[in-house]
Amino acid sequence: MALRFLNDNRGIESTEVALIIAVVVLVAYGAYRLLGQNIAAIVTDIAGKI
């Protein structure tokens, strides 16, 4: 029973996926904070041309 628990890798895999998702979210948020005004201006410009 204990060996089966120790050999179970599902927890490790889900932790890795959660960590990758967290990093992607942080990078996206940082990019938004840095480029937020520029992105808003571009979207407004494109909306004005449509």
mmCIF entry with sequence, helices, sheets and N, C-alpha, C, O atoms, coordinates in Angstrom:
data_MODEL
# 
_entry.id   MODEL 
# 
_entity.id                         1 
_entity.type                       polymer 
_entity.pdbx_number_of_molecules   1 
# 
_entity_poly.entity_id                      1 
_entity_poly.type                           'polypeptide(L)' 
_entity_poly.nstd_linkage                   no 
_entity_poly.nstd_monomer                   no 
_entity_poly.pdbx_seq_one_letter_code       MALRFLNDNRGIESTEVALIIAVVVLVAYGAYRLLGQNIAAIVTDIAGKI 
_entity_poly.pdbx_seq_one_letter_code_can   MALRFLNDNRGIESTEVALIIAVVVLVAYGAYRLLGQNIAAIVTDIAGKI 
_entity_poly.pdbx_strand_id                 A 
# 
loop_
_entity_poly_seq.entity_id 
_entity_poly_seq.num 
_entity_poly_seq.mon_id 
_entity_poly_seq.hetero 
1 1  MET n 
1 2  ALA n 
1 3  LEU n 
1 4  ARG n 
1 5  PHE n 
1 6  LEU n 
1 7  ASN n 
1 8  ASP n 
1 9  ASN n 
1 10 ARG n 
1 11 GLY n 
1 12 ILE n 
1 13 GLU n 
1 14 SER n 
1 15 THR n 
1 16 GLU n 
1 17 VAL n 
1 18 ALA n 
1 19 LEU n 
1 20 ILE n 
1 21 ILE n 
1 22 ALA n 
1 23 VAL n 
1 24 VAL n 
1 25 VAL n 
1 26 LEU n 
1 27 VAL n 
1 28 ALA n 
1 29 TYR n 
1 30 GLY n 
1 31 ALA n 
1 32 TYR n 
1 33 ARG n 
1 34 LEU n 
1 35 LEU n 
1 36 GLY n 
1 37 GLN n 
1 38 ASN n 
1 39 ILE n 
1 40 ALA n 
1 41 ALA n 
1 42 ILE n 
1 43 VAL n 
1 44 THR n 
1 45 ASP n 
1 46 ILE n 
1 47 ALA n 
1 48 GLY n 
1 49 LYS n 
1 50 ILE n 
# 
_struct_asym.id          A 
_struct_asym.entity_id   1 
# 
loop_
_struct_conf.conf_type_id 
_struct_conf.id 
_struct_conf.pdbx_PDB_helix_id 
_struct_conf.beg_label_comp_id 
_struct_conf.beg_label_asym_id 
_struct_conf.beg_label_seq_id 
_struct_conf.pdbx_beg_PDB_ins_code 
_struct_conf.end_label_comp_id 
_struct_conf.end_label_asym_id 
_struct_conf.end_label_seq_id 
_struct_conf.pdbx_end_PDB_ins_code 
_struct_conf.beg_auth_comp_id 
_struct_conf.beg_auth_asym_id 
_struct_conf.beg_auth_seq_id 
_struct_conf.end_auth_comp_id 
_struct_conf.end_auth_asym_id 
_struct_conf.end_auth_seq_id 
_struct_conf.pdbx_PDB_helix_class 
_struct_conf.details 
_struct_conf.pdbx_PDB_helix_length 
HELX_P HELX_P1 AA1 ALA A 2  ? LEU A 6  ? ALA A 2  LEU A 6  1 ? 5  
HELX_P HELX_P2 AA2 ARG A 10 ? LYS A 49 ? ARG A 10 LYS A 49 1 ? 40 
# 
_struct_conf_type.id          HELX_P 
_struct_conf_type.criteria    ? 
_struct_conf_type.reference   ? 
# 
loop_
_atom_site.group_PDB 
_atom_site.id 
_atom_site.type_symbol 
_atom_site.label_atom_id 
_atom_site.label_alt_id 
_atom_site.label_comp_id 
_atom_site.label_asym_id 
_atom_site.label_entity_id 
_atom_site.label_seq_id 
_atom_site.pdbx_PDB_ins_code 
_atom_site.Cartn_x 
_atom_site.Cartn_y 
_atom_site.Cartn_z 
_atom_site.occupancy 
_atom_site.B_iso_or_equiv 
_atom_site.pdbx_formal_charge 
_atom_site.auth_seq_id 
_atom_site.auth_comp_id 
_atom_site.auth_asym_id 
_atom_site.auth_atom_id 
_atom_site.pdbx_PDB_model_num 
ATOM 1   N N  . MET A 1 1  ? 0.829   -1.190 0.000   1.00 0.00 ? 1  MET A N  1 
ATOM 2   C CA . MET A 1 1  ? 0.000   0.000  0.000   1.00 0.00 ? 1  MET A CA 1 
ATOM 3   C C  . MET A 1 1  ? 0.876   1.257  0.000   1.00 0.00 ? 1  MET A C  1 
ATOM 4   O O  . MET A 1 1  ? 0.629   2.180  -0.776  1.00 0.00 ? 1  MET A O  1 
ATOM 5   N N  . ALA A 1 2  ? 1.893   1.298  0.861   1.00 0.00 ? 2  ALA A N  1 
ATOM 6   C CA . ALA A 1 2  ? 2.754   2.470  0.951   1.00 0.00 ? 2  ALA A CA 1 
ATOM 7   C C  . ALA A 1 2  ? 3.583   2.630  -0.316  1.00 0.00 ? 2  ALA A C  1 
ATOM 8   O O  . ALA A 1 2  ? 3.805   3.754  -0.766  1.00 0.00 ? 2  ALA A O  1 
ATOM 9   N N  . LEU A 1 3  ? 4.043   1.532  -0.896  1.00 0.00 ? 3  LEU A N  1 
ATOM 10  C CA . LEU A 1 3  ? 4.831   1.622  -2.123  1.00 0.00 ? 3  LEU A CA 1 
ATOM 11  C C  . LEU A 1 3  ? 3.980   2.138  -3.272  1.00 0.00 ? 3  LEU A C  1 
ATOM 12  O O  . LEU A 1 3  ? 4.462   2.891  -4.118  1.00 0.00 ? 3  LEU A O  1 
ATOM 13  N N  . ARG A 1 4  ? 2.734   1.738  -3.303  1.00 0.00 ? 4  ARG A N  1 
ATOM 14  C CA . ARG A 1 4  ? 1.834   2.206  -4.346  1.00 0.00 ? 4  ARG A CA 1 
ATOM 15  C C  . ARG A 1 4  ? 1.649   3.726  -4.231  1.00 0.00 ? 4  ARG A C  1 
ATOM 16  O O  . ARG A 1 4  ? 1.620   4.429  -5.241  1.00 0.00 ? 4  ARG A O  1 
ATOM 17  N N  . PHE A 1 5  ? 1.525   4.222  -3.004  1.00 0.00 ? 5  PHE A N  1 
ATOM 18  C CA . PHE A 1 5  ? 1.377   5.654  -2.773  1.00 0.00 ? 5  PHE A CA 1 
ATOM 19  C C  . PHE A 1 5  ? 2.642   6.406  -3.193  1.00 0.00 ? 5  PHE A C  1 
ATOM 20  O O  . PHE A 1 5  ? 2.552   7.471  -3.803  1.00 0.00 ? 5  PHE A O  1 
ATOM 21  N N  . LEU A 1 6  ? 3.802   5.870  -2.876  1.00 0.00 ? 6  LEU A N  1 
ATOM 22  C CA . LEU A 1 6  ? 5.056   6.533  -3.209  1.00 0.00 ? 6  LEU A CA 1 
ATOM 23  C C  . LEU A 1 6  ? 5.331   6.537  -4.710  1.00 0.00 ? 6  LEU A C  1 
ATOM 24  O O  . LEU A 1 6  ? 6.005   7.436  -5.213  1.00 0.00 ? 6  LEU A O  1 
ATOM 25  N N  . ASN A 1 7  ? 4.822   5.550  -5.422  1.00 0.00 ? 7  ASN A N  1 
ATOM 26  C CA . ASN A 1 7  ? 5.047   5.457  -6.863  1.00 0.00 ? 7  ASN A CA 1 
ATOM 27  C C  . ASN A 1 7  ? 4.027   6.250  -7.670  1.00 0.00 ? 7  ASN A C  1 
ATOM 28  O O  . ASN A 1 7  ? 4.150   6.333  -8.892  1.00 0.00 ? 7  ASN A O  1 
ATOM 29  N N  . ASP A 1 8  ? 3.032   6.829  -7.023  1.00 0.00 ? 8  ASP A N  1 
ATOM 30  C CA . ASP A 1 8  ? 1.988   7.584  -7.712  1.00 0.00 ? 8  ASP A CA 1 
ATOM 31  C C  . ASP A 1 8  ? 2.539   8.961  -8.093  1.00 0.00 ? 8  ASP A C  1 
ATOM 32  O O  . ASP A 1 8  ? 2.893   9.747  -7.214  1.00 0.00 ? 8  ASP A O  1 
ATOM 33  N N  . ASN A 1 9  ? 2.616   9.260  -9.390  1.00 0.00 ? 9  ASN A N  1 
ATOM 34  C CA . ASN A 1 9  ? 3.182   10.515 -9.884  1.00 0.00 ? 9  ASN A CA 1 
ATOM 35  C C  . ASN A 1 9  ? 2.126   11.534 -10.278 1.00 0.00 ? 9  ASN A C  1 
ATOM 36  O O  . ASN A 1 9  ? 2.475   12.616 -10.751 1.00 0.00 ? 9  ASN A O  1 
ATOM 37  N N  . ARG A 1 10 ? 0.866   11.231 -10.102 1.00 0.00 ? 10 ARG A N  1 
ATOM 38  C CA . ARG A 1 10 ? -0.185  12.159 -10.544 1.00 0.00 ? 10 ARG A CA 1 
ATOM 39  C C  . ARG A 1 10 ? -0.117  13.490 -9.811  1.00 0.00 ? 10 ARG A C  1 
ATOM 40  O O  . ARG A 1 10 ? -0.349  14.535 -10.420 1.00 0.00 ? 10 ARG A O  1 
ATOM 41  N N  . GLY A 1 11 ? 0.190   13.479 -8.541  1.00 0.00 ? 11 GLY A N  1 
ATOM 42  C CA . GLY A 1 11 ? 0.290   14.717 -7.777  1.00 0.00 ? 11 GLY A CA 1 
ATOM 43  C C  . GLY A 1 11 ? 1.405   15.599 -8.275  1.00 0.00 ? 11 GLY A C  1 
ATOM 44  O O  . GLY A 1 11 ? 1.259   16.820 -8.324  1.00 0.00 ? 11 GLY A O  1 
ATOM 45  N N  . ILE A 1 12 ? 2.513   15.001 -8.646  1.00 0.00 ? 12 ILE A N  1 
ATOM 46  C CA . ILE A 1 12 ? 3.651   15.756 -9.166  1.00 0.00 ? 12 ILE A CA 1 
ATOM 47  C C  . ILE A 1 12 ? 3.282   16.396 -10.500 1.00 0.00 ? 12 ILE A C  1 
ATOM 48  O O  . ILE A 1 12 ? 3.600   17.561 -10.738 1.00 0.00 ? 12 ILE A O  1 
ATOM 49  N N  . GLU A 1 13 ? 2.616   15.644 -11.368 1.00 0.00 ? 13 GLU A N  1 
ATOM 50  C CA . GLU A 1 13 ? 2.248   16.173 -12.674 1.00 0.00 ? 13 GLU A CA 1 
ATOM 51  C C  . GLU A 1 13 ? 1.268   17.328 -12.548 1.00 0.00 ? 13 GLU A C  1 
ATOM 52  O O  . GLU A 1 13 ? 1.409   18.330 -13.250 1.00 0.00 ? 13 GLU A O  1 
ATOM 53  N N  . SER A 1 14 ? 0.282   17.211 -11.673 1.00 0.00 ? 14 SER A N  1 
ATOM 54  C CA . SER A 1 14 ? -0.690  18.290 -11.529 1.00 0.00 ? 14 SER A CA 1 
ATOM 55  C C  . SER A 1 14 ? -0.045  19.515 -10.897 1.00 0.00 ? 14 SER A C  1 
ATOM 56  O O  . SER A 1 14 ? -0.428  20.642 -11.213 1.00 0.00 ? 14 SER A O  1 
ATOM 57  N N  . THR A 1 15 ? 0.917   19.319 -10.020 1.00 0.00 ? 15 THR A N  1 
ATOM 58  C CA . THR A 1 15 ? 1.633   20.447 -9.432  1.00 0.00 ? 15 THR A CA 1 
ATOM 59  C C  . THR A 1 15 ? 2.449   21.178 -10.488 1.00 0.00 ? 15 THR A C  1 
ATOM 60  O O  . THR A 1 15 ? 2.500   22.408 -10.497 1.00 0.00 ? 15 THR A O  1 
ATOM 61  N N  . GLU A 1 16 ? 3.080   20.434 -11.366 1.00 0.00 ? 16 GLU A N  1 
ATOM 62  C CA . GLU A 1 16 ? 3.861   21.053 -12.440 1.00 0.00 ? 16 GLU A CA 1 
ATOM 63  C C  . GLU A 1 16 ? 2.966   21.858 -13.362 1.00 0.00 ? 16 GLU A C  1 
ATOM 64  O O  . GLU A 1 16 ? 3.319   22.968 -13.762 1.00 0.00 ? 16 GLU A O  1 
ATOM 65  N N  . VAL A 1 17 ? 1.809   21.307 -13.701 1.00 0.00 ? 17 VAL A N  1 
ATOM 66  C CA . VAL A 1 17 ? 0.872   22.016 -14.573 1.00 0.00 ? 17 VAL A CA 1 
ATOM 67  C C  . VAL A 1 17 ? 0.387   23.287 -13.888 1.00 0.00 ? 17 VAL A C  1 
ATOM 68  O O  . VAL A 1 17 ? 0.299   24.336 -14.527 1.00 0.00 ? 17 VAL A O  1 
ATOM 69  N N  . ALA A 1 18 ? 0.075   23.210 -12.608 1.00 0.00 ? 18 ALA A N  1 
ATOM 70  C CA . ALA A 1 18 ? -0.382  24.388 -11.867 1.00 0.00 ? 18 ALA A CA 1 
ATOM 71  C C  . ALA A 1 18 ? 0.715   25.448 -11.824 1.00 0.00 ? 18 ALA A C  1 
ATOM 72  O O  . ALA A 1 18 ? 0.424   26.640 -11.929 1.00 0.00 ? 18 ALA A O  1 
ATOM 73  N N  . LEU A 1 19 ? 1.943   25.038 -11.676 1.00 0.00 ? 19 LEU A N  1 
ATOM 74  C CA . LEU A 1 19 ? 3.060   25.979 -11.638 1.00 0.00 ? 19 LEU A CA 1 
ATOM 75  C C  . LEU A 1 19 ? 3.246   26.658 -12.987 1.00 0.00 ? 19 LEU A C  1 
ATOM 76  O O  . LEU A 1 19 ? 3.486   27.864 -13.045 1.00 0.00 ? 19 LEU A O  1 
ATOM 77  N N  . ILE A 1 20 ? 3.140   25.907 -14.060 1.00 0.00 ? 20 ILE A N  1 
ATOM 78  C CA . ILE A 1 20 ? 3.270   26.475 -15.403 1.00 0.00 ? 20 ILE A CA 1 
ATOM 79  C C  . ILE A 1 20 ? 2.144   27.473 -15.662 1.00 0.00 ? 20 ILE A C  1 
ATOM 80  O O  . ILE A 1 20 ? 2.384   28.549 -16.209 1.00 0.00 ? 20 ILE A O  1 
ATOM 81  N N  . ILE A 1 21 ? 0.926   27.126 -15.277 1.00 0.00 ? 21 ILE A N  1 
ATOM 82  C CA . ILE A 1 21 ? -0.207  28.036 -15.467 1.00 0.00 ? 21 ILE A CA 1 
ATOM 83  C C  . ILE A 1 21 ? 0.013   29.317 -14.668 1.00 0.00 ? 21 ILE A C  1 
ATOM 84  O O  . ILE A 1 21 ? -0.264  30.410 -15.163 1.00 0.00 ? 21 ILE A O  1 
ATOM 85  N N  . ALA A 1 22 ? 0.509   29.192 -13.442 1.00 0.00 ? 22 ALA A N  1 
ATOM 86  C CA . ALA A 1 22 ? 0.758   30.367 -12.610 1.00 0.00 ? 22 ALA A CA 1 
ATOM 87  C C  . ALA A 1 22 ? 1.807   31.275 -13.247 1.00 0.00 ? 22 ALA A C  1 
ATOM 88  O O  . ALA A 1 22 ? 1.657   32.496 -13.223 1.00 0.00 ? 22 ALA A O  1 
ATOM 89  N N  . VAL A 1 23 ? 2.851   30.704 -13.807 1.00 0.00 ? 23 VAL A N  1 
ATOM 90  C CA . VAL A 1 23 ? 3.894   31.504 -14.459 1.00 0.00 ? 23 VAL A CA 1 
ATOM 91  C C  . VAL A 1 23 ? 3.337   32.217 -15.682 1.00 0.00 ? 23 VAL A C  1 
ATOM 92  O O  . VAL A 1 23 ? 3.635   33.391 -15.901 1.00 0.00 ? 23 VAL A O  1 
ATOM 93  N N  . VAL A 1 24 ? 2.531   31.524 -16.482 1.00 0.00 ? 24 VAL A N  1 
ATOM 94  C CA . VAL A 1 24 ? 1.938   32.132 -17.675 1.00 0.00 ? 24 VAL A CA 1 
ATOM 95  C C  . VAL A 1 24 ? 1.029   33.294 -17.276 1.00 0.00 ? 24 VAL A C  1 
ATOM 96  O O  . VAL A 1 24 ? 1.048   34.347 -17.912 1.00 0.00 ? 24 VAL A O  1 
ATOM 97  N N  . VAL A 1 25 ? 0.236   33.100 -16.224 1.00 0.00 ? 25 VAL A N  1 
ATOM 98  C CA . VAL A 1 25 ? -0.657  34.166 -15.762 1.00 0.00 ? 25 VAL A CA 1 
ATOM 99  C C  . VAL A 1 25 ? 0.155   35.369 -15.283 1.00 0.00 ? 25 VAL A C  1 
ATOM 100 O O  . VAL A 1 25 ? -0.192  36.509 -15.593 1.00 0.00 ? 25 VAL A O  1 
ATOM 101 N N  . LEU A 1 26 ? 1.221   35.131 -14.538 1.00 0.00 ? 26 LEU A N  1 
ATOM 102 C CA . LEU A 1 26 ? 2.054   36.239 -14.060 1.00 0.00 ? 26 LEU A CA 1 
ATOM 103 C C  . LEU A 1 26 ? 2.721   36.997 -15.207 1.00 0.00 ? 26 LEU A C  1 
ATOM 104 O O  . LEU A 1 26 ? 2.796   38.225 -15.180 1.00 0.00 ? 26 LEU A O  1 
ATOM 105 N N  . VAL A 1 27 ? 3.200   36.277 -16.201 1.00 0.00 ? 27 VAL A N  1 
ATOM 106 C CA . VAL A 1 27 ? 3.831   36.925 -17.359 1.00 0.00 ? 27 VAL A CA 1 
ATOM 107 C C  . VAL A 1 27 ? 2.795   37.733 -18.136 1.00 0.00 ? 27 VAL A C  1 
ATOM 108 O O  . VAL A 1 27 ? 3.074   38.855 -18.557 1.00 0.00 ? 27 VAL A O  1 
ATOM 109 N N  . ALA A 1 28 ? 1.602   37.172 -18.329 1.00 0.00 ? 28 ALA A N  1 
ATOM 110 C CA . ALA A 1 28 ? 0.548   37.885 -19.048 1.00 0.00 ? 28 ALA A CA 1 
ATOM 111 C C  . ALA A 1 28 ? 0.135   39.136 -18.282 1.00 0.00 ? 28 ALA A C  1 
ATOM 112 O O  . ALA A 1 28 ? -0.072  40.190 -18.884 1.00 0.00 ? 28 ALA A O  1 
ATOM 113 N N  . TYR A 1 29 ? 0.015   39.031 -16.972 1.00 0.00 ? 29 TYR A N  1 
ATOM 114 C CA . TYR A 1 29 ? -0.351  40.196 -16.155 1.00 0.00 ? 29 TYR A CA 1 
ATOM 115 C C  . TYR A 1 29 ? 0.736   41.269 -16.210 1.00 0.00 ? 29 TYR A C  1 
ATOM 116 O O  . TYR A 1 29 ? 0.437   42.458 -16.314 1.00 0.00 ? 29 TYR A O  1 
ATOM 117 N N  . GLY A 1 30 ? 1.982   40.849 -16.139 1.00 0.00 ? 30 GLY A N  1 
ATOM 118 C CA . GLY A 1 30 ? 3.083   41.801 -16.235 1.00 0.00 ? 30 GLY A CA 1 
ATOM 119 C C  . GLY A 1 30 ? 3.107   42.506 -17.576 1.00 0.00 ? 30 GLY A C  1 
ATOM 120 O O  . GLY A 1 30 ? 3.334   43.715 -17.639 1.00 0.00 ? 30 GLY A O  1 
ATOM 121 N N  . ALA A 1 31 ? 2.875   41.766 -18.648 1.00 0.00 ? 31 ALA A N  1 
ATOM 122 C CA . ALA A 1 31 ? 2.832   42.366 -19.983 1.00 0.00 ? 31 ALA A CA 1 
ATOM 123 C C  . ALA A 1 31 ? 1.670   43.343 -20.087 1.00 0.00 ? 31 ALA A C  1 
ATOM 124 O O  . ALA A 1 31 ? 1.802   44.411 -20.685 1.00 0.00 ? 31 ALA A O  1 
ATOM 125 N N  . TYR A 1 32 ? 0.539   42.979 -19.507 1.00 0.00 ? 32 TYR A N  1 
ATOM 126 C CA . TYR A 1 32 ? -0.614  43.874 -19.537 1.00 0.00 ? 32 TYR A CA 1 
ATOM 127 C C  . TYR A 1 32 ? -0.321  45.162 -18.764 1.00 0.00 ? 32 TYR A C  1 
ATOM 128 O O  . TYR A 1 32 ? -0.680  46.253 -19.206 1.00 0.00 ? 32 TYR A O  1 
ATOM 129 N N  . ARG A 1 33 ? 0.333   45.027 -17.608 1.00 0.00 ? 33 ARG A N  1 
ATOM 130 C CA . ARG A 1 33 ? 0.652   46.215 -16.806 1.00 0.00 ? 33 ARG A CA 1 
ATOM 131 C C  . ARG A 1 33 ? 1.639   47.116 -17.557 1.00 0.00 ? 33 ARG A C  1 
ATOM 132 O O  . ARG A 1 33 ? 1.526   48.340 -17.501 1.00 0.00 ? 33 ARG A O  1 
ATOM 133 N N  . LEU A 1 34 ? 2.602   46.515 -18.257 1.00 0.00 ? 34 LEU A N  1 
ATOM 134 C CA . LEU A 1 34 ? 3.591   47.312 -18.980 1.00 0.00 ? 34 LEU A CA 1 
ATOM 135 C C  . LEU A 1 34 ? 3.020   47.929 -20.261 1.00 0.00 ? 34 LEU A C  1 
ATOM 136 O O  . LEU A 1 34 ? 3.344   49.063 -20.615 1.00 0.00 ? 34 LEU A O  1 
ATOM 137 N N  . LEU A 1 35 ? 2.173   47.171 -20.943 1.00 0.00 ? 35 LEU A N  1 
ATOM 138 C CA . LEU A 1 35 ? 1.697   47.593 -22.257 1.00 0.00 ? 35 LEU A CA 1 
ATOM 139 C C  . LEU A 1 35 ? 0.221   47.970 -22.263 1.00 0.00 ? 35 LEU A C  1 
ATOM 140 O O  . LEU A 1 35 ? -0.354  48.178 -23.332 1.00 0.00 ? 35 LEU A O  1 
ATOM 141 N N  . GLY A 1 36 ? -0.393  48.061 -21.108 1.00 0.00 ? 36 GLY A N  1 
ATOM 142 C CA . GLY A 1 36 ? -1.833  48.288 -21.016 1.00 0.00 ? 36 GLY A CA 1 
ATOM 143 C C  . GLY A 1 36 ? -2.305  49.527 -21.751 1.00 0.00 ? 36 GLY A C  1 
ATOM 144 O O  . GLY A 1 36 ? -3.285  49.470 -22.493 1.00 0.00 ? 36 GLY A O  1 
ATOM 145 N N  . GLN A 1 37 ? -1.631  50.633 -21.558 1.00 0.00 ? 37 GLN A N  1 
ATOM 146 C CA . GLN A 1 37 ? -2.043  51.873 -22.218 1.00 0.00 ? 37 GLN A CA 1 
ATOM 147 C C  . GLN A 1 37 ? -1.866  51.769 -23.733 1.00 0.00 ? 37 GLN A C  1 
ATOM 148 O O  . GLN A 1 37 ? -2.717  52.235 -24.491 1.00 0.00 ? 37 GLN A O  1 
ATOM 149 N N  . ASN A 1 38 ? -0.788  51.173 -24.165 1.00 0.00 ? 38 ASN A N  1 
ATOM 150 C CA . ASN A 1 38 ? -0.552  51.015 -25.601 1.00 0.00 ? 38 ASN A CA 1 
ATOM 151 C C  . ASN A 1 38 ? -1.590  50.095 -26.227 1.00 0.00 ? 38 ASN A C  1 
ATOM 152 O O  . ASN A 1 38 ? -2.077  50.356 -27.327 1.00 0.00 ? 38 ASN A O  1 
ATOM 153 N N  . ILE A 1 39 ? -1.924  49.023 -25.526 1.00 0.00 ? 39 ILE A N  1 
ATOM 154 C CA . ILE A 1 39 ? -2.927  48.091 -26.046 1.00 0.00 ? 39 ILE A CA 1 
ATOM 155 C C  . ILE A 1 39 ? -4.279  48.787 -26.138 1.00 0.00 ? 39 ILE A C  1 
ATOM 156 O O  . ILE A 1 39 ? -4.993  48.622 -27.126 1.00 0.00 ? 39 ILE A O  1 
ATOM 157 N N  . ALA A 1 40 ? -4.636  49.564 -25.116 1.00 0.00 ? 40 ALA A N  1 
ATOM 158 C CA . ALA A 1 40 ? -5.909  50.291 -25.134 1.00 0.00 ? 40 ALA A CA 1 
ATOM 159 C C  . ALA A 1 40 ? -5.944  51.272 -26.300 1.00 0.00 ? 40 ALA A C  1 
ATOM 160 O O  . ALA A 1 40 ? -6.975  51.409 -26.959 1.00 0.00 ? 40 ALA A O  1 
ATOM 161 N N  . ALA A 1 41 ? -4.842  51.949 -26.562 1.00 0.00 ? 41 ALA A N  1 
ATOM 162 C CA . ALA A 1 41 ? -4.786  52.904 -27.672 1.00 0.00 ? 41 ALA A CA 1 
ATOM 163 C C  . ALA A 1 41 ? -4.922  52.195 -29.010 1.00 0.00 ? 41 ALA A C  1 
ATOM 164 O O  . ALA A 1 41 ? -5.605  52.691 -29.905 1.00 0.00 ? 41 ALA A O  1 
ATOM 165 N N  . ILE A 1 42 ? -4.290  51.057 -29.155 1.00 0.00 ? 42 ILE A N  1 
ATOM 166 C CA . ILE A 1 42 ? -4.373  50.297 -30.409 1.00 0.00 ? 42 ILE A CA 1 
ATOM 167 C C  . ILE A 1 42 ? -5.791  49.801 -30.638 1.00 0.00 ? 42 ILE A C  1 
ATOM 168 O O  . ILE A 1 42 ? -6.311  49.891 -31.751 1.00 0.00 ? 42 ILE A O  1 
ATOM 169 N N  . VAL A 1 43 ? -6.419  49.278 -29.592 1.00 0.00 ? 43 VAL A N  1 
ATOM 170 C CA . VAL A 1 43 ? -7.793  48.781 -29.722 1.00 0.00 ? 43 VAL A CA 1 
ATOM 171 C C  . VAL A 1 43 ? -8.733  49.930 -30.076 1.00 0.00 ? 43 VAL A C  1 
ATOM 172 O O  . VAL A 1 43 ? -9.614  49.772 -30.921 1.00 0.00 ? 43 VAL A O  1 
ATOM 173 N N  . THR A 1 44 ? -8.551  51.083 -29.437 1.00 0.00 ? 44 THR A N  1 
ATOM 174 C CA . THR A 1 44 ? -9.390  52.249 -29.741 1.00 0.00 ? 44 THR A CA 1 
ATOM 175 C C  . THR A 1 44 ? -9.169  52.713 -31.186 1.00 0.00 ? 44 THR A C  1 
ATOM 176 O O  . THR A 1 44 ? -10.120 53.079 -31.877 1.00 0.00 ? 44 THR A O  1 
ATOM 177 N N  . ASP A 1 45 ? -7.933  52.696 -31.627 1.00 0.00 ? 45 ASP A N  1 
ATOM 178 C CA . ASP A 1 45 ? -7.620  53.091 -33.004 1.00 0.00 ? 45 ASP A CA 1 
ATOM 179 C C  . ASP A 1 45 ? -8.275  52.146 -34.001 1.00 0.00 ? 45 ASP A C  1 
ATOM 180 O O  . ASP A 1 45 ? -8.864  52.594 -34.985 1.00 0.00 ? 45 ASP A O  1 
ATOM 181 N N  . ILE A 1 46 ? -8.180  50.853 -33.758 1.00 0.00 ? 46 ILE A N  1 
ATOM 182 C CA . ILE A 1 46 ? -8.781  49.873 -34.659 1.00 0.00 ? 46 ILE A CA 1 
ATOM 183 C C  . ILE A 1 46 ? -10.297 49.995 -34.646 1.00 0.00 ? 46 ILE A C  1 
ATOM 184 O O  . ILE A 1 46 ? -10.940 49.898 -35.691 1.00 0.00 ? 46 ILE A O  1 
ATOM 185 N N  . ALA A 1 47 ? -10.871 50.208 -33.466 1.00 0.00 ? 47 ALA A N  1 
ATOM 186 C CA . ALA A 1 47 ? -12.333 50.368 -33.375 1.00 0.00 ? 47 ALA A CA 1 
ATOM 187 C C  . ALA A 1 47 ? -12.788 51.612 -34.124 1.00 0.00 ? 47 ALA A C  1 
ATOM 188 O O  . ALA A 1 47 ? -13.870 51.618 -34.711 1.00 0.00 ? 47 ALA A O  1 
ATOM 189 N N  . GLY A 1 48 ? -11.983 52.657 -34.112 1.00 0.00 ? 48 GLY A N  1 
ATOM 190 C CA . GLY A 1 48 ? -12.333 53.878 -34.843 1.00 0.00 ? 48 GLY A CA 1 
ATOM 191 C C  . GLY A 1 48 ? -12.286 53.688 -36.347 1.00 0.00 ? 48 GLY A C  1 
ATOM 192 O O  . GLY A 1 48 ? -13.029 54.338 -37.083 1.00 0.00 ? 48 GLY A O  1 
ATOM 193 N N  . LYS A 1 49 ? -11.417 52.799 -36.807 1.00 0.00 ? 49 LYS A N  1 
ATOM 194 C CA . LYS A 1 49 ? -11.295 52.550 -38.248 1.00 0.00 ? 49 LYS A CA 1 
ATOM 195 C C  . LYS A 1 49 ? -12.389 51.627 -38.770 1.00 0.00 ? 49 LYS A C  1 
ATOM 196 O O  . LYS A 1 49 ? -12.678 51.601 -39.966 1.00 0.00 ? 49 LYS A O  1 
ATOM 197 N N  . ILE A 1 50 ? -12.987 50.879 -37.865 1.00 0.00 ? 50 ILE A N  1 
ATOM 198 C CA . ILE A 1 50 ? -14.064 49.953 -38.284 1.00 0.00 ? 50 ILE A CA 1 
ATOM 199 C C  . ILE A 1 50 ? -15.310 50.721 -38.374 1.00 0.00 ? 50 ILE A C  1 
ATOM 200 O O  . ILE A 1 50 ? -16.356 50.164 -38.707 1.00 0.00 ? 50 ILE A O  1 
# 
